[in-house]
């Protein structure tokens, strides 16, 4: 009975979306310019944020899994902070660093004329900040599960560290990188708090799907349900594609 209650607690809200969905007008609503713009922006920014996380997160995961240095536990703890940090707090932290009066934002603005808050680039930055831990944790787990003797054998044959990583390590951990990348992309796609705090909610520029749902909920409940259904379909599709890989990664 407790298990059934737990399942109902998780499933009933999703069933509510399906029951209340305006199925008769769904095709027309899905082709509305505002919905298409929010969907397009969400897909683009989530993909770019995932690419940023791959470039920065895979080396970070390798350092945590393969090297021993003072303060490694602290670094690992800091990497996982965005998982438990309220997203709005993350947005405030980004403003304090990358805002025009922030630690780095003032220098970027004065030197390069670059202002990140309330721009599409700010959306990417906010999404990457909250999503990178998912990638790092997945890749680090894959690295710890991979047999390091193959890398040692490559080193004895004269391969450089970069060559061994590219030709030996990456193929070994490819499933973990893929699972982490997909989870990272899904998290970036659903990001709300840090995005609205750091990038704002400007249609066509920073208004992603979650922000559009929030705005539509105040004006048109049916539109909010349609947007929520789109995000639900994407989430279910990701889980179906990963199957049990996200658990073992």
Secondary structure, DSSP 8 states (H G I E B T S, - for coil): -HHHHHHHHHHHHHHHHHHHS-GGGHHHHHT-HHHHHHHHHHHHHHHHHHHHHHHHHHHHHHHHHH---TTHHHHHHHHHHHHHS-HHHHHHHHHHHHSTTSTTHHHHHHHH----TTSHHHHHHHHHHHHHHHHHHHHHHHHHHS-THHHHHHHHTT--HHHHIIIIIHHHHHHHHHHHHHHHHHHHHT--HHHHHHT---TTTT--HHHHHHHHHHH-HHHHHHHHHHHHHHHHHHHHHHTTHHHH-
